[in-house]
């Protein structure tokens, strides 16, 4: 593993995420644990990079009393929730495969629940996430109809969500997903079969699965450590990889740089052992070193700033060796960018109501939010996107502080007013029907928000303009891009999920 100029929290997170239990790596982990670690920031980093399970497993391997009990308990809650979710998602995947099979549709599962079983032979150290299916192009419309009949709603071009099951299915019609121009379909000749009970299914060969992981990671410029961890874990779980065939297929797909840069990133960040053949190929292409260095730089800046369009375009064009591919990608990227600017995304593209979706908040989570804010009777609380008013009403009833709810849905405001009257706190609370982007909350000492991250990002200039230094901002599940949280608290939320609460100050 190489040493990089990054915060101790990021280095600790990376070293704990690579399934690397060598003596030297574990020794460095102990050194970092003795350092002055911001444990709340580490929790936030782990959540952002989707490696909470790897972090917990690493800490359990190296348990010597250095980790605060509250942090270990929080990670344990997350691990239990993800373990249950992995089991649930695997069942959903099998049910979906059986359903498609009954319609004479062959689907090839990749990533997601399948990866959870590959990387977790005895325990689940991998977060399964979405269900990914590769289909024949002519079967895509059929599968979309089947998903619709099963209660899935289209939320993207090829992405479907089931709100009741809280599952997401992503459909792919090729291995490359348009990230490169080649549409070679030879991977279908290398499909492997696996049996679960009496039923037989197909999956990608290890070579093609690894190519898919590298292409998926490159598409997101390896922005999350979890993507690199996923790649490293897969390689370590497949000791008999056919490396010459892997290189050959990468060339056919015009994805050689994508493959090599992903493997180099795994090697440099997580000590992934790769054969001399890969090192030799990487050394012969000087661009690989630059691409890897840029990926590490972007990871080191987690939370400090977002990747800008120039950096993203430079990274993606660097992955492409031919001038034609570089020009095609640049043209498509600029077209997409012009469309987004024209629509003034996200405000006009999604509309003001798109900044948040009403999700009822449980009383336990509300109480933990108020505890995290250290709210007292002298405070004045503003809830942005107040929904049914539960936060505002609870703050008034239990603490006696004056609160204001800002909400755009008049039906929810009426519901909140009726509830406030019933709870006897209508003299302490008020509800305003207004867009949070035009609201005046300058008198607040506490802000609570359940807005999505892009909504919080749009609010950040308003926070800086209106709020005095030291004002407490509490967000639920979503971060404020451009700020680092002071505290991170994890609350159990059912069997399969946890809720993250963050405290921010300007």
C-alpha positions in Angstrom: 0.0 0.0 0.0 1.2 3.5 -0.8 1.1 6.4 1.6 -1.1 9.4 0.5 -1.5 12.9 1.8 -5.0 12.6 3.3 -6.7 12.9 6.7 -6.1 10.2 9.3 -9.8 9.4 9.2 -9.7 8.7 5.4 -6.5 6.7 5.7 -8.0 4.6 8.5 -11.2 4.0 6.5 -9.3 3.0 3.4 -7.0 0.6 5.3 -10.0 -1.0 7.0 -11.9 -1.4 3.7 -9.6 -3.6 1.6 -9.9 -7.0 3.2 -6.1 -6.7 3.9 -5.2 -8.3 7.2 -1.4 -8.3 6.7 0.8 -7.6 9.7 2.0 -4.2 8.3 -1.5 -3.0 7.5 -3.0 -4.0 10.9 0.0 -2.4 12.6 -0.7 0.9 10.7 -4.4 0.7 11.6 -3.4 0.5 15.3 -1.2 3.5 14.9 -4.0 5.5 13.4 -6.4 4.4 16.1 -4.0 5.9 18.6 -4.0 9.2 16.7 -6.5 11.9 17.3 -9.3 10.5 15.2 -12.6 12.4 14.8 -14.8 9.4 15.3 -18.0 11.1 14.2 -16.4 12.3 11.0 -15.1 8.7 10.4 -18.7 7.4 10.8 -19.9 10.0 8.2 -17.0 9.0 5.8 -17.9 5.3 6.2 -21.6 6.0 5.4 -20.7 8.2 2.4 -18.3 5.6 1.0 -20.6 2.7 1.9 -18.0 0.7 3.8 -19.6 0.6 7.3 -19.6 -3.2 7.4 -15.9 -3.4 6.4 -15.0 -0.9 9.0 -16.9 -2.8 11.7 -15.3 -6.1 10.7 -11.8 -4.5 10.8 -12.4 -3.0 14.2 -13.6 -6.4 15.5 -10.4 -8.0 14.3 -8.4 -5.3 16.0 -10.4 -4.8 19.2 -8.2 -3.4 22.0 -10.3 -0.7 23.6 -9.2 2.2 21.4 -12.6 2.5 19.6 -15.2 4.5 21.6 -18.1 2.2 22.7 -20.7 4.5 21.1 -18.9 4.2 17.7 -18.7 0.3 18.0 -22.4 0.2 19.0 -23.4 2.4 16.1 -21.4 0.2 13.6 -22.9 -2.9 15.1 -26.4 -1.5 14.5 -25.5 -0.8 10.9 -24.0 -4.2 10.4 -27.1 -6.0 11.8 -29.4 -3.9 9.6 -27.3 -4.6 6.4 -27.0 -8.3 7.2 -30.8 -8.5 7.3 -31.1 -6.4 4.2 -28.6 -8.7 2.4 -30.7 -11.7 3.2 -33.9 -9.9 2.1 -32.3 -8.7 -1.1 -31.0 -12.2 -2.0 -34.5 -13.6 -1.6 -35.9 -10.7 -3.7 -33.3 -11.4 -6.4 -34.2 -15.1 -6.5 -37.9 -14.4 -6.6 -37.3 -12.0 -9.5 -35.2 -14.4 -11.4 -37.9 -17.1 -11.0 -40.5 -14.7 -12.2 -38.6 -13.7 -15.3 -37.7 -17.3 -16.0 -41.5 -18.1 -16.0 -41.8 -15.5 -18.8 -39.0 -17.2 -20.7 -36.6 -14.3 -20.0 -33.0 -15.0 -19.0 -31.6 -12.4 -16.7 -27.9 -12.3 -15.7 -27.5 -10.9 -12.1 -24.4 -8.9 -11.3 -23.2 -6.8 -8.4 -25.7 -6.3 -5.6 -27.0 -9.3 -3.7 -24.9 -11.6 -5.9 -21.7 -9.8 -4.8 -22.8 -10.1 -1.2 -22.8 -13.9 -1.4 -19.5 -13.9 -3.4 -17.7 -11.8 -0.9 -19.3 -13.1 2.3 -19.0 -16.8 2.5 -19.7 -17.0 6.3 -20.7 -13.5 7.2 -22.0 -10.5 5.2 -19.3 -7.8 5.0 -20.7 -6.3 1.8 -23.7 -3.9 1.4 -25.8 -5.5 -1.3 -27.5 -2.2 -2.5 -29.5 -2.5 -5.7 -30.4 -5.5 -7.9 -28.5 -5.3 -11.2 -29.7 -7.4 -14.1 -28.2 -7.7 -17.6 -30.8 -8.6 -20.3 -30.9 -9.1 -24.0 -31.9 -5.8 -25.6 -35.1 -7.2 -27.0 -36.2 -8.4 -23.5 -35.8 -5.0 -21.9 -39.4 -3.7 -22.7 -40.8 -7.1 -21.5 -39.0 -6.9 -18.2 -40.1 -3.2 -17.7 -43.7 -4.3 -18.0 -43.2 -7.2 -15.6 -41.6 -4.9 -13.0 -44.5 -2.5 -13.4 -47.0 -5.3 -12.8 -45.1 -6.2 -9.6 -45.5 -2.7 -8.2 -42.2 -1.2 -9.3 -42.1 2.5 -10.4 -39.7 3.8 -13.0 -37.4 6.4 -11.4 -34.7 6.6 -14.1 -34.1 5.6 -17.6 -33.5 1.9 -16.6 -34.0 2.1 -12.8 -37.1 0.9 -11.0 -38.1 1.3 -7.3 -40.6 -0.6 -5.1 -41.6 1.7 -2.2 -43.2 -1.1 -0.2 -40.2 -3.4 -0.4 -37.7 -0.5 -0.5 -35.8 -2.3 -3.3 -34.3 -0.9 -6.5 -33.7 -2.8 -9.7 -31.3 -1.5 -12.4 -31.5 -3.0 -15.9 -28.5 -3.2 -18.2 -28.5 -4.3 -21.9 -24.8 -4.7 -22.2 -21.6 -5.1 -20.2 -20.3 -1.6 -21.0 -23.5 0.5 -20.5 -22.4 3.0 -23.1 -19.3 4.1 -21.2 -17.3 2.9 -24.2 -18.3 2.7 -27.8 -17.7 -1.1 -28.2 -20.8 -3.3 -27.9 -19.1 -6.7 -28.0 -21.4 -9.4 -26.7 -18.9 -12.2 -26.4 -19.5 -12.3 -22.6 -22.8 -14.2 -23.3 -20.7 -17.1 -24.5 -18.9 -17.4 -21.2 -21.9 -17.3 -18.8 -21.6 -19.7 -15.9 -24.4 -21.6 -14.2 -25.2 -21.8 -10.5 -27.8 -23.7 -8.6 -29.9 -22.7 -5.7 -32.0 -25.6 -4.6 -33.5 -27.3 -7.7 -33.3 -24.1 -9.7 -30.5 -23.3 -12.1 -29.5 -19.7 -13.1 -26.7 -18.0 -15.0 -24.2 -15.3 -14.1 -21.2 -13.6 -15.6 -17.9 -15.4 -15.7 -15.3 -14.0 -13.2 -13.5 -12.3 -16.0 -16.6 -10.5 -17.3 -17.8 -9.7 -13.7 -14.5 -8.0 -13.0 -14.8 -6.0 -16.2 -18.3 -4.9 -15.2 -17.1 -3.8 -11.8 -14.2 -1.8 -13.3 -16.6 -0.2 -15.9 -19.1 0.7 -13.1 -16.4 2.2 -10.9 -14.9 4.2 -13.7 -18.4 5.6 -14.6 -18.5 7.1 -11.1 -14.7 8.0 -11.2 -14.3 5.6 -8.2 -15.9 8.3 -6.1 -16.7 5.9 -3.2 -14.2 3.7 -1.4 -16.9 1.0 -1.4 -16.4 0.6 -5.2 -12.7 0.0 -4.8 -13.4 -2.3 -1.8 -15.9 -4.3 -3.9 -13.3 -4.7 -6.7 -10.5 -5.7 -4.3 -12.8 -8.2 -2.5 -13.9 -9.8 -5.8 -10.3 -10.3 -7.0 -9.3 -11.8 -3.7 -12.3 -14.1 -3.8 -11.4 -15.4 -7.3 -7.9 -16.7 -7.1 -8.0 -18.5 -10.4 -8.8 -15.4 -12.6 -7.7 -15.8 -16.2 -5.6 -12.6 -16.4 -4.5 -13.0 -20.1 -8.2 -13.5 -21.1 -9.1 -10.5 -19.0 -6.7 -8.3 -20.8 -7.8 -9.6 -24.2 -11.5 -8.9 -23.5 -10.6 -5.4 -22.1 -8.9 -4.6 -25.4 -11.9 -5.9 -27.4 -14.2 -3.7 -25.3 -11.8 -0.7 -25.7 -11.8 -0.7 -21.9 -8.1 -1.6 -21.2 -7.4 1.7 -19.4 -10.6 1.4 -17.4 -9.5 -2.1 -16.2 -5.9 -1.2 -15.5 -6.7 2.0 -13.6 -9.2 0.2 -11.5 -6.8 -2.5 -10.6 -4.0 0.0 -9.9 -6.3 1.9 -7.6 -7.0 -1.3 -5.7 -3.3 -2.1 -5.5 -2.3 1.4 -4.3 -5.1 2.1 -1.9 -5.8 -1.4 -0.5 -2.7 -3.5 -1.1 -4.5 -5.6 -3.7 -2.1 -8.2 -5.1 -2.2 -8.2 -8.9 0.1 -10.2 -11.3 3.2 -8.9 -13.0 1.3 -9.0 -16.3 -1.0 -6.2 -15.1 1.9 -4.2 -13.6 3.7 -4.4 -16.9 0.7 -3.3 -19.0 0.1 -0.4 -16.6 3.7 0.7 -16.7 3.6 0.8 -20.5 0.7 3.3 -20.5 1.8 6.5 -18.8 -1.8 7.7 -18.5 -2.6 5.0 -15.9 -0.4 6.7 -13.3 -2.1 10.1 -13.9 -5.6 8.6 -13.8 -4.9 6.8 -10.5 -3.3 9.9 -8.9 -6.4 11.9 -9.8 -8.7 9.3 -8.4 -6.8 9.3 -5.1 -6.8 13.1 -5.0 -10.6 13.2 -5.5 -11.1 10.6 -2.7 -8.9 12.6 -0.4 -11.2 15.6 -0.9 -14.3 13.8 0.4 -16.6 16.3 2.0 -14.4 19.3 1.2 -15.8 19.9 -2.3 -17.6 18.2 -5.1 -15.9 17.1 -8.3 -16.4 19.8 -10.8 -17.3 19.3 -14.5 -13.8 20.0 -15.8 -12.2 17.4 -13.5 -14.9 14.9 -14.4 -14.5 15.4 -18.1 -10.7 15.3 -17.8 -10.9 12.0 -15.9 -13.4 10.3 -18.3 -11.5 11.4 -21.5 -8.2 10.2 -20.0 -9.7 6.7 -19.7 -10.2 6.7 -23.5 -7.2 6.0 -25.6 -8.5 6.8 -29.1 -9.2 10.4 -30.3 -12.6 9.3 -31.7 -13.7 7.9 -28.3 -12.5 11.0 -26.5 -14.5 13.3 -28.9 -17.6 11.2 -28.8 -17.6 11.2 -25.0 -16.9 14.9 -24.8 -19.7 15.7 -27.2 -22.3 13.6 -25.3 -21.1 15.0 -22.0 -21.5 18.7 -23.2 -24.9 17.9 -24.6 -26.0 16.6 -21.3 -24.5 19.6 -19.5 -26.3 22.1 -21.7 -29.6 20.3 -21.1 -29.0 20.5 -17.3 -28.1 24.2 -17.4 -31.1 25.0 -19.6 -33.4 23.3 -17.1 -31.5 25.0 -14.2 -31.2 21.7 -12.5 -32.2 20.8 -9.9 -34.6 23.5 -8.9 -36.6 23.7 -12.2 -35.9 20.2 -13.3 -37.4 18.7 -10.1 -39.5 21.6 -8.9 -39.4 23.1 -5.4 -41.2 20.1 -4.1 -38.5 17.9 -5.4 -36.1 19.2 -2.8 -37.7 16.7 -0.3 -40.2 13.9 -0.3 -42.6 13.6 2.6 -41.6 10.6 4.8 -43.2 10.4 8.2 -40.6 10.7 11.0 -40.9 8.4 14.0 -41.1 9.9 17.5 -37.9 8.2 18.5 -35.9 9.8 15.7 -37.5 13.2 16.5 -36.4 12.9 20.1 -32.9 11.9 19.1 -32.7 14.9 16.7 -33.7 17.3 19.6 -31.1 15.6 21.9 -28.4 16.0 19.2 -29.3 19.7 18.9 -29.2 20.0 22.7 -32.5 21.9 22.4 -33.7 24.0 25.3 -36.7 26.3 26.0 -34.6 29.3 25.1 -34.1 28.1 21.5 -36.1 28.9 18.4 -36.4 26.0 16.0 -37.2 26.1 12.3 -38.1 22.9 10.5 -37.5 23.1 6.8 -40.0 20.9 4.9 -42.0 20.3 8.1 -44.5 17.8 6.6 -47.0 16.8 9.2 -45.3 19.0 11.8 -44.1 16.2 14.2 -40.7 17.8 14.9 -42.2 21.3 15.5 -45.0 19.9 17.7 -42.7 17.5 19.7 -40.2 20.3 20.4 -43.0 22.6 21.7 -44.7 19.9 23.8 -41.6 18.2 25.4 -39.2 21.2 25.7 -41.5 24.2 25.4 -39.5 26.0 22.7 -41.1 28.1 20.0 -41.0 26.5 16.6 -41.8 27.3 13.0 -42.5 24.8 10.3 -42.0 25.7 6.7 -43.8 23.5 4.2 -45.1 23.9 0.6 -47.9 21.3 0.8 -51.1 23.0 2.1 -52.7 19.7 3.0 -49.8 18.8 5.3 -49.9 22.3 6.9 -53.6 21.8 7.7 -52.9 18.4 9.2 -50.1 19.9 11.3 -52.3 22.7 12.6 -55.0 20.2 13.6 -52.4 18.1 15.4 -50.8 21.1 17.2 -54.3 22.1 18.4 -55.0 18.6 19.7 -51.6 18.6 21.5 -52.3 22.0 23.1 -49.2 23.7 21.6 -50.8 25.9 18.9 -49.7 29.0 20.9 -46.0 27.9 20.6 -45.9 26.8 17.0 -46.7 28.2 13.6 -46.6 26.8 10.1 -45.8 28.8 6.9 -46.7 27.7 3.4 -43.6 28.8 1.6 -40.6 27.6 -0.5 -37.7 27.0 1.8 -35.4 28.7 -0.7 -37.2 32.0 -0.2 -38.0 31.7 3.5 -36.6 33.9 6.3 -35.2 31.8 9.1 -32.7 34.3 10.4 -34.1 34.2 14.0 -33.5 30.4 14.3 -31.0 29.0 16.8 -31.8 25.4 15.6 -32.5 24.3 12.0 -33.9 20.8 11.3 -34.0 19.5 7.7 -35.1 16.3 6.0 -34.3 17.7 2.5 -32.3 15.7 0.1 -28.6 16.5 -0.2 -29.0 18.6 -3.4 -31.7 20.5 -1.5 -29.4 21.1 1.4 -26.7 22.2 -1.0 -29.0 24.8 -2.5 -29.8 26.0 1.0 -26.2 26.3 2.1 -25.7 29.9 0.7 -29.0 30.9 2.5 -27.7 29.3 5.7 -24.4 31.3 5.5 -26.3 34.5 4.7 -29.0 34.3 7.3 -27.6 32.3 10.3 -25.2 33.4 12.9 -22.0 31.4 13.6 -22.6 28.5 15.9 -26.3 27.9 14.9 -27.0 24.2 15.1 -28.3 22.4 11.9 -29.7 18.9 12.2 -30.2 16.8 9.1 -31.8 13.4 8.8 -30.1 10.8 6.5 -28.8 13.5 4.0 -25.6 15.5 4.1 -24.9 19.1 3.3 -22.4 19.1 0.4 -19.5 21.5 1.2 -19.6 21.0 5.0 -18.3 18.3 7.3 -20.5 17.2 10.2 -19.5 17.8 13.8 -21.4 14.7 15.0 -23.0 11.6 13.5 -25.6 9.5 15.4 -27.1 6.3 14.1 -30.6 5.3 15.2 -32.1 1.8 14.5 -35.1 2.1 12.2 -36.7 -1.4 11.8 -34.9 -4.6 11.1 -33.3 -3.7 7.7 -32.4 0.0 8.1 -30.8 2.6 10.3 -31.3 6.4 10.2 -28.3 8.7 10.3 -28.6 12.0 12.1 -26.0 14.8 11.6 -25.1 17.9 13.5 -23.6 20.7 11.5 -22.5 24.2 12.5 -21.4 27.1 10.2 
